[in-house]
Amino acid sequence: MSIFTILYILLFIIFALIAYAILQIKLFGIKVKDFWDFIEANQMLDKLYRFAQQYEKMSPQEQLIYLAEAEKIFTAFDSVPDTLWEEEYDKYKEVLSKYKDIKMIRWAEENK
């Protein structure tokens, strides 16, 4: 009987914490889906950041993948306030720089 009571209390606490987190997100003026997309984009930002630092010359297919993933990140980061991702600004800037470089290279190749 006491195990069920403890389990019930723990489940109540977990649901209360989740509800509190959702309330805080909504009070901050963010949709929960946008916040979740931001969390996923933040993980992808780390991967693209490492990729941008390691690879100077990418194949056309890698460039397309990089551009598509970077655009998803930019969209997700634009949907949340800047204060949430101040710490990630340097990584964001590096990914954006590489994004611009690839766009310029592709544009120059198309206009030859």
C-alpha positions as a printed Julia matrix, in Angstrom:
112×3 Matrix{Float64}:
  0.0    0.0     0.0
  2.81   2.44    0.86
  4.57   1.7    -2.45
  1.45   2.78   -4.34
  1.27   5.94   -2.26
  4.9    6.79   -2.99
  4.4    6.0    -6.67
  1.28   8.19   -6.78
  3.13  11.08   -5.11
  6.07  10.75   -7.5
  3.78  10.7   -10.54
  1.91  13.74   -9.21
  5.2   15.6    -8.73
  6.36  14.7   -12.25
  3.1   15.91  -13.82
  3.17  19.06  -11.7
  6.71  19.84  -12.85
  5.77  19.27  -16.49
  2.71  21.5   -16.13
  4.82  24.16  -14.44
  7.4   24.04  -17.23
  4.69  24.36  -19.88
  3.16  27.27  -17.98
  6.52  29.03  -17.81
  7.08  28.53  -21.53
  3.65  29.96  -22.34
  4.13  32.88  -19.95
  7.36  33.68  -21.76
  5.29  34.02  -24.93
  6.52  30.93  -26.71
  4.48  28.1   -28.15
  5.44  24.71  -26.74
  6.01  23.34  -30.25
  8.35  26.23  -31.07
 10.26  25.59  -27.86
 10.56  21.88  -28.67
 11.75  22.74  -32.19
 14.32  25.06  -30.61
 15.61  22.26  -28.38
 15.98  19.94  -31.38
 17.58  22.72  -33.44
 20.01  23.4   -30.62
 21.2   19.8   -30.8
 21.54  20.05  -34.57
 23.42  23.35  -34.17
 26.12  21.54  -32.22
 26.48  18.98  -35.01
 26.57  21.59  -37.77
 29.05  23.65  -35.78
 31.46  20.72  -35.53
 30.87  19.94  -39.2
 31.55  23.55  -40.24
 34.83  23.57  -38.36
 36.09  20.27  -39.77
 35.2   20.46  -43.44
 36.45  23.18  -45.74
 35.41  21.58  -49.03
 32.05  19.82  -49.18
 30.53  17.85  -51.99
 27.43  19.35  -53.63
 25.23  16.83  -51.82
 26.8   17.69  -48.45
 26.29  21.36  -49.22
 22.59  20.82  -49.9
 22.16  18.86  -46.68
 24.05  21.5   -44.73
 21.95  24.31  -46.23
 18.66  22.53  -45.5
 19.59  21.73  -41.9
 20.93  25.23  -41.3
 17.69  26.77  -42.58
 15.72  24.6   -40.14
 17.95  25.84  -37.32
 17.56  29.47  -38.33
 13.77  29.11  -38.42
 13.67  27.46  -34.99
 16.0   30.02  -33.44
 13.98  32.9   -34.91
 10.81  31.61  -33.23
 12.17  32.0   -29.69
 13.52  35.1   -27.91
 17.22  35.83  -28.26
 17.78  35.57  -24.52
 17.25  31.8   -24.69
 20.18  31.25  -27.02
 22.69  33.92  -26.03
 25.14  31.2   -25.0
 24.92  29.56  -28.41
 25.46  32.78  -30.37
 29.05  31.98  -31.37
 28.05  28.59  -32.74
 25.06  30.14  -34.51
 27.33  32.79  -36.03
 29.82  30.17  -37.26
 27.06  28.05  -38.83
 25.57  31.17  -40.43
 28.96  32.17  -41.81
 29.49  28.74  -43.35
 25.92  28.88  -44.69
 26.63  32.19  -46.4
 29.9   30.88  -47.83
 28.19  27.84  -49.32
 25.39  30.0   -50.75
 27.97  32.28  -52.4
 29.93  29.34  -53.81
 26.78  27.76  -55.22
 25.63  31.09  -56.64
 29.04  31.66  -58.3
 28.97  28.16  -59.8
 25.47  28.68  -61.19
 26.44  31.99  -62.81
 29.54  30.74  -64.61
